[in-house]
């Protein structure tokens, strides 16, 4: 409210209403995000269209996927810039990248995100229930939705004794890069991401990722840095995790390869130019 609706209202009634405004939805117009509180969001979008609140706005889409999401809801607006998010790749140089190895019969999994319905932690917990082996699943991130967090904690109580789930404290931004190197896989079955900053952060530490198909990172398997699975088939996520536990997936990731891929996709000349054009355009 304070960083979008309130600002738009202030500009509409002030002499600054001709200020150029760039709005970044940050995935809030994706199908997955709109399923949460869908009635409220339906009427909000309907109202903004009727009142033409976004008439003079320009939009920032982080990917082609988000571009389509914006067009679907606000089809009459043409000024949409596609510019990939820029990442802080300076931290990558501060950590040693070593080959990732693990003992057969065990797995160390990390989930790092805001704990909300959109991030789908309950799905992740449920998918662990039938895993065989020694499973450690550590959850990091601010508990923004307390009711949802309690629901997830109750699900943990139903898991077998070989699966240990721990809710950790939130971590500072500078600590994230040191954290990922301690785990075998970053598990993130999110319902939607316009970019997925945390996915890149995991890759930048050489930690492979297991993610949903609701992000722009759908080509990672071809680069041998992780797995992408559909949320319609929970058992496919479980199969990947069990394969890592059993080493059936030939789990011997080269952290250096994963690191190199993250470095390759970070701040390419194309994405830097797109961001410059977006902010310099005075239309």
C-alpha positions in Angstrom: 0.0 0.0 0.0 2.6 2.6 1.1 5.1 1.9 -1.8 2.6 1.7 -4.6 -1.0 2.7 -4.1 -0.3 5.5 -1.7 2.4 7.0 -4.0 0.1 6.8 -7.0 -2.7 8.6 -5.1 -0.3 11.3 -3.9 0.9 11.9 -7.5 -2.6 12.0 -8.9 -3.6 14.9 -6.6 -0.4 16.9 -6.7 1.4 19.1 -9.1 3.9 16.3 -9.6 1.5 14.1 -11.5 3.6 14.3 -14.6 6.6 12.7 -13.0 7.6 9.6 -14.9 6.8 6.5 -12.9 8.1 3.0 -13.5 6.3 0.2 -11.8 7.8 -3.2 -11.1 5.1 -5.8 -10.2 7.8 -8.3 -9.0 5.8 -11.3 -9.9 2.5 -10.2 -8.2 0.6 -10.5 -11.5 1.7 -14.1 -12.1 -1.0 -16.8 -12.1 0.5 -18.3 -9.0 0.5 -15.1 -7.1 -3.1 -14.2 -8.2 -4.4 -17.5 -6.8 -3.8 -16.2 -3.3 -6.6 -13.9 -2.1 -7.9 -14.1 -5.6 -11.3 -12.4 -5.0 -9.6 -9.4 -3.4 -7.1 -9.2 -6.2 -9.7 -9.6 -8.9 -11.7 -6.6 -7.7 -8.5 -4.6 -7.2 -7.4 -5.1 -10.8 -10.9 -4.4 -12.0 -11.0 -1.1 -10.0 -7.6 0.0 -11.2 -8.6 -0.5 -14.8 -11.9 1.4 -14.3 -10.2 4.3 -12.5 -7.2 4.2 -15.0 -4.8 4.4 -12.1 -2.0 2.9 -14.2 -2.8 4.9 -17.3 0.4 7.0 -17.3 2.7 4.3 -15.9 5.6 2.5 -17.5 6.1 -1.1 -16.4 9.2 -3.2 -15.7 9.1 -6.9 -16.5 12.0 -9.0 -15.4 11.5 -11.6 -18.1 9.3 -12.5 -21.1 7.2 -14.5 -18.7 6.4 -11.5 -16.5 5.8 -9.4 -19.7 3.1 -11.9 -20.6 1.6 -11.7 -17.1 1.4 -7.9 -17.2 -0.1 -7.9 -20.7 -2.7 -10.5 -19.6 -4.0 -8.2 -16.8 -3.4 -4.8 -18.4 -3.6 -5.4 -22.1 -4.2 -1.8 -23.1 -0.8 -0.6 -21.7 2.0 -0.7 -24.2 4.9 0.7 -22.4 6.4 -2.4 -20.8 10.2 -2.8 -20.6 11.8 -6.2 -20.4 15.0 -5.9 -18.4 16.5 -8.8 -16.4 17.2 -8.1 -12.7 20.9 -7.2 -12.0 22.6 -9.2 -9.3 25.4 -8.4 -6.9 28.1 -10.7 -8.3 30.9 -9.1 -6.2 30.2 -11.5 -3.4 31.1 -14.5 -5.6 34.8 -13.7 -5.4 34.9 -13.9 -1.7 34.3 -17.7 -1.3 36.2 -20.8 -2.4 34.4 -23.0 -4.8 35.0 -26.7 -4.3 33.7 -29.9 -5.7 30.5 -31.0 -4.0 30.4 -34.6 -2.7 28.2 -36.4 -0.3 27.8 -39.7 1.4 25.3 -42.2 0.0 22.1 -42.5 2.0 22.0 -38.9 3.2 21.0 -35.4 2.0 21.3 -31.9 3.3 18.5 -29.6 1.9 18.1 -25.9 2.3 14.9 -23.8 1.8 15.6 -20.1 1.9 12.8 -17.6 1.3 10.0 -15.6 2.9 7.6 -18.1 4.4 4.4 -17.4 2.6 1.9 -19.5 0.6 3.4 -18.3 -2.7 6.8 -19.8 -1.8 5.1 -23.2 -1.3 7.0 -24.5 1.8 4.1 -26.9 2.7 4.5 -28.6 -0.7 8.2 -29.1 0.0 7.5 -30.6 3.4 4.9 -33.0 2.1 7.2 -34.2 -0.6 9.7 -35.4 2.0 7.3 -37.8 3.7 8.3 -41.0 1.7 12.0 -40.4 1.4 14.4 -43.1 2.6 17.7 -42.2 4.2 19.0 -39.5 6.5 17.3 -36.3 5.5 18.2 -32.9 6.9 15.9 -30.1 5.8 16.7 -26.6 7.1 14.3 -23.7 6.6 15.6 -20.1 6.6 13.6 -16.9 6.1 11.3 -14.4 7.7 8.0 -15.9 8.9 5.8 -13.3 7.2 2.6 -15.3 7.3 2.3 -16.7 10.9 -0.8 -18.8 10.2 0.9 -20.4 7.2 4.1 -21.0 9.2 2.2 -22.8 11.9 0.5 -25.0 9.3 3.9 -26.0 7.9 5.2 -26.7 11.4 2.3 -29.0 12.0 3.0 -30.9 8.8 6.6 -31.6 10.2 5.1 -33.4 13.1 3.7 -36.1 10.7 7.1 -36.8 9.1 9.0 -40.0 9.9 12.0 -39.9 12.3 14.6 -40.2 9.5 13.6 -36.7 8.3 14.7 -33.8 10.5 13.2 -30.4 9.7 14.5 -27.3 11.5 13.2 -23.7 11.3 16.2 -21.5 11.5 16.5 -17.8 12.2 16.4 -15.3 9.3 19.9 -14.6 7.8 21.5 -11.4 6.9 22.2 -10.7 3.2 26.0 -11.1 3.6 25.6 -14.5 5.3 23.6 -16.1 2.4 26.6 -16.9 0.3 28.4 -18.7 3.2 25.2 -20.7 3.9 24.5 -22.4 0.6 27.9 -24.1 0.4 26.9 -26.2 3.4 24.1 -27.9 1.6 23.6 -30.5 -1.2 20.6 -28.9 -2.9 18.5 -25.8 -2.7 14.8 -26.9 -2.8 12.4 -24.2 -3.9 9.0 -25.3 -5.3 7.7 -21.8 -5.6 4.4 -21.0 -7.2 5.8 -18.1 -9.1 8.9 -15.9 -9.5 9.5 -13.0 -11.8 13.2 -13.6 -11.6 14.2 -15.6 -8.6 17.2 -13.8 -7.0 17.7 -16.6 -4.4 18.0 -19.2 -7.2 20.9 -17.2 -8.6 22.5 -16.9 -5.2 22.4 -20.6 -4.7 24.0 -21.2 -8.1 26.6 -18.6 -7.4 27.8 -20.7 -4.4 28.0 -23.8 -6.6 24.9 -25.3 -4.9 22.5 -27.1 -7.4 18.8 -26.2 -7.3 15.5 -28.1 -7.4 12.8 -25.7 -8.5 9.3 -25.5 -10.0 8.6 -24.6 -13.6 7.1 -21.3 -12.5 10.4 -19.3 -12.8 12.5 -18.0 -15.7 15.2 -20.6 -14.9 13.7 -23.4 -16.9 16.8 -24.1 -18.9 19.1 -25.0 -16.0 18.9 -28.8 -16.6 20.6 -28.4 -20.0 23.5 -26.7 -18.2 23.7 -29.5 -15.5 23.2 -27.1 -12.6 19.9 -28.4 -11.2 16.4 -29.7 -11.9 13.1 -28.2 -12.9 9.8 -30.0 -12.2 6.1 -29.3 -12.6 4.1 -28.6 -9.4 1.3 -30.8 -10.8 3.5 -33.9 -10.0 4.8 -33.8 -6.4 6.2 -37.3 -6.7 8.7 -36.0 -9.4 10.2 -33.7 -6.8 10.5 -36.6 -4.4 12.1 -38.8 -7.0 14.8 -36.2 -7.6 15.5 -36.0 -3.9 15.6 -39.7 -3.4 17.9 -40.0 -6.4 20.3 -37.6 -4.7 20.1 -39.6 -1.5 20.8 -42.8 -3.3 23.3 -41.2 -5.7 21.3 -42.7 -8.5 21.5 -39.4 -10.3 25.3 -39.7 -10.3 25.3 -36.9 -7.8 28.8 -35.5 -8.3 28.2 -31.9 -9.2 31.1 -29.8 -10.1 30.6 -26.7 -8.0 33.0 -24.8 -10.3 30.7 -25.5 -13.3 27.6 -24.3 -11.3 29.6 -21.2 -10.2 30.7 -20.5 -13.8 27.1 -20.7 -15.0 26.0 -18.2 -12.4 28.8 -15.9 -13.4 27.8 -16.3 -17.0 24.2 -15.3 -16.5 25.0 -12.4 -14.1 24.8 -8.9 -15.4 25.3 -9.7 -19.1 25.9 -6.8 -21.5 22.4 -7.4 -22.8 20.7 -7.1 -19.4 22.8 -4.1 -18.4 21.9 -2.3 -21.7 18.2 -3.2 -21.2 18.2 -1.6 -17.8 20.0 1.5 -19.0 17.5 1.9 -21.8 14.6 1.4 -19.4 15.8 4.1 -17.0 17.0 6.6 -19.7 13.9 6.5 -21.8 11.9 9.6 -21.4 8.7 8.6 -23.2 
